[in-house]
Amino acid sequence: MLPRTGSKKKIAAPWLGFLIMAMLFLIVFLFLSRVNKK
């Protein structure tokens, strides 16, 4: 049980980082689109 949870955390860590990077990329993209409109 314990080793499985540890492996799940190790696998989930990169996915969380990928999601955070995707969110930041979307925010920057929306910000640039607003600046371009102005």
Buried (B, 14 or more C-beta within 10 A) or exposed (E): EEEEEEEEEEEEEEEEEEEEEEEEEEEEEEEEEEEEEE
